[in-house]
Amino acid sequence: MDLKVCEFFPLSSPESVINLFKNQLENDEKDVNLTLVSICLGFFENILCNENRENKSTFPSLDYKEFDELYKKFKSIVSIAETGTQTSHATKGKSKSTVAATESQEPKIATREKIKKISDVIWNSLLRSSYKDRIHLQSVYSYLIGNKLDSFGVALVTVAACQLLNYKDVHLALGEDHVWIVFGEGEETMEITWHGKIAEDKRGQSVIPGIACSTWLYLAGNPVICTRFTELAVMVLSINPHLSPTSVCAELADLQQQLLWILYDHGHLNNYPMGLMYLGEMEENHPTTNRPTCEQLYEEAIQSSYKYYKNHHVYPYSCKGNYYYRNENFRDAFRCWADAGDVIRLYNYSRDDEEIYKEFLDIANEQIPQIMKTESSGHSAKSILRDPYCFANLLRFYDGICLWEEGSLTPVLHSGWAKQLCFSISKFDYDIRSQVKIIIKSDFNNDDDNNNKSLESESKKNDSVIKQQQSQQTEPPMKSPTSNGDVKNEFPMLPSLDELTAACGEKILNPDFLLHGGVPFTESTDDVDEEKDKTANINGSVIDKKESSKNAIAETINNNSVKSPKIDEKVLSPIQKDLASPQSIASPQIASLSPACTTASVEDNKSEVLKSSEEDHSNDTNNNNGKVETFDDFDNPKRPVITLSSRKMQGLKDLLLSEKLNTNAISLQITAQSHIGNKKSRSSLAHEESIADGSRPKRTRRE
């Protein structure tokens, strides 16, 4: 042990513990000693959280002698992995010299077999009853005192033992509910502990199969790869200051909070979203002056996940949403929970995802229904029940969960989920639900195919119409009764289908237009005159200038302007009679009747309504993976747009936007399991696994 460490003992106050912690953190000559810090922190946690301890009013003291005995005991235990023999009084001096020699040597490269051997030493010395995760069982101290460790403690003590044996390339890899080991160049992975309630021994196995399954437990290959400083932060974060489910040791909680701020100031929490999130929770309960607020820390955790881990961490979003929920900021809570749904959709559900399943279950079946009850008890124009963006975020939240379930072997949503979903949706009135524009991903592909087909058909029709018009130009020109016989009176330029469709939203269609032609809409006198002037200008552009003069053009325009709005079929040729039919009037290719009609003047006369509708369409299709378009405040009149990706929610599109909700149909759609599993059922997979293991097949559970 370094002689400089002795100067910090005895540790009899929180300040002395902080000074020792800073020494380990700021020592550039040597690496952080995980065994030293874990023994000290574990000592104070177990003593302070012992309700039967004497002198509760005083802070416990740890002298160097007691610490040194614990440190040497741990050395003698882990030396078994190097010597291969049990430590006894005869070999105790030899084991000490072996460990001392390893500390002075160059760092060694760890292998899977060596790490497995070290973990076997720790694993085999544990009491069998310690396989259930309990509080205060995650440190080297708890291992040395009672031979008990929780699942995280097994991994931490194994890494500390590897460091003590000079295998310094062994580090922790952290998921949001699981921990494993990386070694070598960081490419080798290894299971080192169990997960969940079943103490299944997977030690020594690679985690690559779990990553390949894209399950949340392994974060799809985006875990926190620890350095020694990150492992130090994890060690502080694992301290549990609870005396009972309802009481906390204030001294230990305050010490933990101060140590986390020291790590924060040194930048060792920047790439650790869980550490930032936990510090935010502590600041929410006990704020520190002149420090970032809890809301800022929650946002830093989200940004850390986005920057370092491809936005694959769920808890930062759900934690911030729960913070808004506790502060009755329900609008932002819905947004954060929907963002959490956007993250969980990146994974495939498995039974190992129990913790995050309970998190979403609590949000969907407890918190959201409680919000609906609270908001529906009064009538307010600012209520979230009058906000279409909140309804869109609710759909985005459930869409993420449905996509999480999609393709998995185990269903997620059952009748309990469906009941609460129907209850929450029913609180939004039809006029609010109808404001949400729902887009299905398949619609984009279908629209592209339809547009391509329509463009091809229109081009073919345009070519045929142009050829027919060119053939008609060789015939004698048609004479109008109002003309002098020397002016060609061609059929007037008619509006296209797009213009008619766009203008129908603002004007009333003239019934005579579909039967006989003429003015498309019933308008005021000024509007009719203006429309006639536009028609006259278009007619004047197609007159043969070689056969007429400017005076004749003006006369023709005037004659056409005072004509009856009905088309005189007696003066039309057979081709023009076809063009005057309602079907031809409504077709957009009439604009290509002749080459002279393709001028810029036609484009100038397009309706402004058409332009605005095109802009709305481009805005509607500009969304980001199902997320609702951003908005500044509640009074923003812009319609929210959401893209549904899961098959379950896509099937609910019409039901969600209908005036009267069919809760039975919604419930059946949500609980449907036709999409569960790809090729094999769960029973067949379990049977094949049991055959491969040589064990009896497990009885399948009744859903």
KABELKA-V682354 format. One record per residue. RES is the residue in one letter. NEAR is the number of other ideal C-beta (glycine too) atoms within 8 Angstrom. D_FIRST is the distance of its C-alpha to the first C-alpha in Angstrom with 2 decimals. Layout:
res	near	d_first
RES	NEAR	D_FIRST
RES	NEAR	D_FIRST
//
This chain:
res	near	d_first
M	7	0.00
D	6	3.79
L	6	6.29
K	6	8.63
V	11	7.45
C	9	8.41
E	6	11.75
F	9	12.74
F	10	12.88
P	8	15.21
L	12	16.40
S	8	20.09
S	7	22.02
P	10	22.39
E	6	21.88
S	11	18.37
V	13	17.47
I	12	19.23
N	9	17.42
L	12	13.95
F	11	15.76
K	9	17.34
N	11	14.21
Q	12	13.02
L	12	16.67
E	6	17.50
N	8	14.61
D	3	16.61
E	3	14.25
K	5	11.86
D	6	12.98
V	11	12.72
N	9	10.05
L	14	12.78
T	12	11.09
L	11	9.38
V	13	12.83
S	15	14.88
I	16	13.64
C	14	14.29
L	14	17.58
G	13	18.70
F	12	18.33
F	14	20.57
E	15	22.95
N	13	23.64
I	9	24.08
L	12	26.19
C	14	28.32
N	7	29.10
E	5	32.62
N	3	32.65
R	9	29.80
E	3	30.76
N	5	30.89
K	5	31.22
S	3	32.01
T	5	28.57
F	7	25.31
P	10	22.79
S	7	19.72
L	12	16.17
D	8	14.39
Y	8	10.81
K	6	11.97
E	8	13.53
F	13	10.79
D	9	8.36
E	8	11.49
L	12	12.14
Y	12	8.91
K	9	9.52
K	9	13.13
F	16	12.89
K	12	11.28
S	12	14.16
I	11	16.66
V	15	16.12
S	14	16.05
I	11	19.71
A	12	20.62
E	10	19.66
T	9	20.99
G	5	23.87
T	6	23.85
Q	4	22.92
T	10	20.07
S	6	21.66
H	4	21.11
A	4	22.50
T	10	20.32
K	10	17.08
G	6	15.89
K	8	17.19
S	13	15.44
K	12	12.00
S	8	13.12
T	11	14.53
V	15	11.54
A	8	9.63
A	8	12.94
T	12	13.28
E	8	10.19
S	5	11.84
Q	8	15.26
E	4	17.43
P	8	17.59
K	10	19.96
I	7	22.98
A	11	23.21
T	6	26.51
R	9	28.26
E	6	28.20
K	10	24.46
I	18	23.73
K	11	26.44
K	9	24.91
I	15	21.50
S	13	23.47
D	10	25.65
V	13	22.83
I	16	22.09
W	10	25.81
N	6	27.04
S	7	24.80
L	12	26.16
L	7	29.07
R	5	32.24
S	6	33.14
S	12	30.24
Y	6	32.09
K	6	33.75
D	5	31.94
R	8	31.22
I	6	29.44
H	9	25.86
L	12	24.87
Q	12	22.91
S	17	19.21
V	14	16.47
Y	15	17.03
S	15	20.74
Y	15	20.13
L	9	18.06
I	6	20.52
G	6	23.80
N	7	23.47
K	11	25.19
L	13	24.84
D	10	27.44
S	11	28.37
F	10	26.04
G	13	23.11
V	16	23.64
A	14	23.39
L	19	20.33
V	14	18.33
T	16	19.63
V	14	18.48
A	13	14.91
A	14	15.09
C	13	16.61
Q	14	13.92
L	13	11.29
L	14	13.93
N	11	14.39
Y	15	17.67
K	9	17.41
D	10	21.16
V	13	21.27
H	14	22.09
L	14	24.01
A	14	27.72
L	10	29.25
G	12	32.86
E	12	34.38
D	8	34.19
H	9	32.20
V	12	28.97
W	15	28.38
I	15	26.24
V	14	26.95
F	13	25.55
G	9	26.65
E	5	28.48
G	8	28.75
E	6	32.06
E	10	30.98
T	10	30.83
M	16	30.02
E	11	30.61
I	12	27.61
T	12	28.93
W	11	32.26
H	9	34.40
G	6	36.89
K	3	38.16
I	5	38.42
A	5	35.32
E	6	36.59
D	6	34.18
K	7	34.27
R	12	30.84
G	9	30.97
Q	7	34.09
S	8	34.54
V	12	35.39
I	7	38.07
P	7	40.90
G	9	39.88
I	10	39.79
A	6	43.16
C	9	44.70
S	8	43.99
T	13	42.72
W	15	40.98
L	12	38.08
Y	13	36.86
L	12	38.32
A	11	40.41
G	6	37.56
N	8	36.41
P	11	33.03
V	11	30.12
I	8	27.91
C	11	24.45
T	7	22.02
R	10	18.41
F	11	19.89
T	13	22.68
E	15	20.44
L	15	18.76
A	14	22.37
V	14	23.31
M	14	20.58
V	12	22.01
L	10	25.49
S	10	25.03
I	10	24.62
N	9	27.88
P	13	28.99
H	10	32.17
L	8	33.00
S	5	36.12
P	4	38.26
T	3	39.85
S	7	37.24
V	8	33.99
C	11	31.27
A	7	31.87
E	9	28.60
L	14	26.49
A	12	28.96
D	10	28.83
L	12	25.01
Q	12	25.23
Q	13	28.02
Q	10	26.22
L	11	23.18
L	16	25.73
W	11	27.54
I	12	24.46
L	15	24.13
Y	11	27.90
D	6	27.92
H	8	25.50
G	6	27.80
H	11	25.50
L	12	28.23
N	6	31.03
N	7	30.98
Y	13	30.10
P	14	33.45
M	13	32.22
G	13	29.69
L	16	32.51
M	14	34.84
Y	10	32.62
L	14	32.02
G	16	35.80
E	10	36.39
M	12	34.20
E	15	36.10
E	8	39.34
N	5	38.65
H	8	37.00
P	8	37.77
T	8	35.72
T	4	37.82
N	3	37.96
R	8	36.28
P	6	37.88
T	8	39.94
C	11	39.27
E	9	42.15
Q	9	40.68
L	14	37.32
Y	15	39.27
E	9	41.12
E	10	37.95
A	17	36.74
I	12	40.11
Q	8	39.97
S	15	36.48
S	13	37.87
Y	8	40.90
K	6	39.09
Y	5	36.23
Y	14	37.47
K	5	41.26
N	7	41.94
H	10	40.91
H	14	39.06
V	12	41.34
Y	12	39.46
P	15	39.46
Y	13	43.27
S	14	43.79
C	13	41.38
K	14	43.27
G	17	46.54
N	11	45.49
Y	13	44.67
Y	12	48.19
Y	12	49.62
R	6	48.09
N	6	49.59
E	5	52.96
N	8	52.89
F	13	54.35
R	11	55.53
D	9	52.06
A	14	50.67
F	14	53.19
R	10	52.22
C	13	48.46
W	15	49.19
A	15	51.52
D	11	48.78
A	16	46.53
G	15	49.45
D	12	49.59
V	13	45.99
I	14	46.39
R	13	49.48
L	7	47.28
Y	11	46.10
N	9	47.77
Y	12	47.47
S	12	45.92
R	5	45.18
D	9	41.43
D	12	42.15
E	8	42.67
E	8	40.59
I	13	42.31
Y	10	45.61
K	8	45.22
E	11	44.44
F	13	47.69
L	10	49.60
D	9	48.72
I	15	49.80
A	14	53.04
N	10	54.16
E	9	52.89
Q	11	52.22
I	13	54.99
P	11	57.69
Q	8	56.66
I	12	57.08
M	12	60.51
K	8	61.59
T	8	60.48
E	12	62.16
S	8	65.35
S	5	65.93
G	6	67.24
H	3	69.18
S	6	67.66
A	4	68.39
K	5	64.70
S	10	63.59
I	10	61.48
L	12	64.28
R	9	66.42
D	11	63.86
P	11	64.36
Y	11	60.91
C	12	59.33
F	14	61.50
A	13	60.45
N	13	56.74
L	13	57.42
L	14	58.96
R	15	56.10
F	15	53.61
Y	12	55.59
D	16	56.24
G	17	52.51
I	15	52.13
C	15	55.21
L	10	53.90
W	13	50.57
E	14	52.65
E	10	54.92
G	6	54.45
S	13	51.94
L	7	52.62
T	9	52.06
P	9	54.15
V	11	52.63
L	11	55.67
H	8	57.76
S	7	60.58
G	7	58.31
W	14	57.19
A	13	60.82
K	9	62.08
Q	12	59.74
L	12	60.42
C	12	64.16
F	10	63.70
S	11	61.74
I	13	64.15
S	8	67.17
K	9	66.12
F	8	66.79
D	7	70.50
Y	8	72.34
D	6	72.87
I	12	69.10
R	13	68.27
S	7	71.02
Q	9	69.49
V	14	66.52
K	9	67.26
I	11	65.72
I	13	65.34
I	9	64.69
K	9	63.07
S	7	65.94
D	8	68.33
F	9	67.08
N	8	67.91
N	8	71.26
D	8	72.18
D	8	71.46
D	8	73.58
N	8	76.39
N	8	76.39
N	8	76.64
K	8	79.48
S	8	81.35
L	8	81.06
E	8	82.49
S	8	85.36
E	10	86.15
S	8	86.29
K	8	88.68
K	10	90.90
N	10	90.91
D	8	92.10
S	8	94.92
V	12	96.03
I	12	96.10
K	8	98.21
Q	9	100.63
Q	11	100.95
Q	7	101.61
S	7	104.36
Q	9	105.93
Q	6	106.12
T	4	108.90
E	5	111.11
P	3	113.33
P	8	111.47
M	10	111.88
K	8	114.03
S	9	113.39
P	6	116.41
T	5	115.32
S	11	114.97
N	5	117.75
G	5	117.00
D	7	115.35
V	14	111.85
K	9	109.36
N	11	107.97
E	9	104.83
F	8	102.91
P	8	100.75
M	11	96.97
L	8	95.39
P	5	91.96
S	10	89.19
L	8	87.49
D	8	84.24
E	11	86.18
L	12	88.06
T	7	84.92
A	11	83.09
A	13	86.11
C	8	86.85
G	5	84.05
E	5	85.95
K	8	89.64
I	5	92.16
L	11	93.44
N	10	97.18
P	6	98.67
D	10	101.49
F	13	98.99
L	7	98.06
L	7	101.74
H	7	103.58
G	11	101.06
G	11	101.12
V	11	98.75
P	9	95.55
F	10	94.82
T	7	96.85
E	8	96.28
S	5	97.88
T	5	100.75
D	6	98.64
D	8	96.05
V	10	98.86
D	8	100.40
E	8	97.08
E	10	96.45
K	10	99.97
D	9	99.37
K	9	96.24
T	11	98.24
A	11	101.02
N	11	98.66
I	14	97.29
N	14	100.85
G	10	101.89
S	10	99.14
V	10	100.65
I	13	104.27
D	7	105.69
K	6	106.05
K	4	108.45
E	8	111.03
S	12	110.80
S	5	110.71
K	5	108.61
N	6	111.37
A	12	111.46
I	13	107.72
A	8	108.03
E	9	110.96
T	15	109.04
I	12	106.08
N	8	108.41
N	11	110.20
N	12	106.97
S	9	105.76
V	5	108.81
K	8	108.94
S	5	108.46
P	7	104.87
K	8	106.06
I	8	106.31
D	9	109.88
E	7	109.63
K	4	113.15
V	9	112.11
L	12	109.04
S	7	108.98
P	6	107.57
I	9	104.20
Q	9	104.00
K	10	104.98
D	8	101.96
L	11	99.78
A	12	101.22
S	8	100.21
P	7	97.41
Q	6	95.10
S	10	95.57
I	13	95.29
A	7	91.86
S	10	90.55
P	8	88.45
Q	9	90.04
I	13	93.25
A	10	91.57
S	10	92.10
L	11	95.85
S	9	96.65
P	5	94.84
A	7	96.09
C	13	94.22
T	7	90.80
T	7	90.86
A	5	88.46
S	9	90.92
V	12	90.07
E	6	86.38
D	6	87.22
N	8	89.04
K	9	86.16
S	8	85.29
E	6	82.42
V	10	81.61
L	12	80.81
K	9	78.38
S	8	76.57
S	9	76.36
E	8	74.83
E	8	72.21
D	8	71.40
H	8	71.07
S	8	68.65
N	9	66.53
D	10	66.60
T	8	65.26
N	6	62.46
N	13	59.73
N	4	56.11
N	7	55.25
G	12	56.91
K	11	55.60
V	13	58.06
E	10	59.25
T	4	57.61
F	9	59.50
D	4	59.24
D	5	60.64
F	7	62.57
D	4	65.92
N	7	65.52
P	4	68.55
K	6	67.11
R	8	67.04
P	14	63.64
V	13	63.36
I	16	61.12
T	11	60.79
L	14	60.40
S	11	58.67
S	13	58.54
R	8	61.64
K	14	61.73
M	13	61.81
Q	11	64.21
G	7	66.59
L	11	66.44
K	11	67.57
D	6	71.20
L	11	70.40
L	12	68.01
L	9	70.60
S	9	73.62
E	3	75.38
K	5	75.14
L	10	71.89
N	8	72.24
T	8	69.27
N	6	70.16
A	8	70.10
I	16	66.79
S	12	65.23
L	8	66.52
Q	11	65.23
I	13	61.71
T	11	61.36
A	8	62.92
Q	6	60.86
S	4	62.94
H	9	60.18
I	9	57.44
G	9	56.37
N	4	57.44
K	3	59.02
K	8	57.87
S	6	57.77
R	10	54.74
S	7	56.36
S	8	57.02
L	10	53.48
A	11	52.10
H	9	54.57
E	9	53.54
E	8	49.83
S	11	50.59
I	8	52.65
A	6	49.89
D	6	47.36
G	4	49.97
S	5	49.72
R	4	52.29
P	8	53.08
K	6	52.04
R	4	54.81
T	7	55.16
R	4	54.91
R	3	58.04
E	4	57.64
//
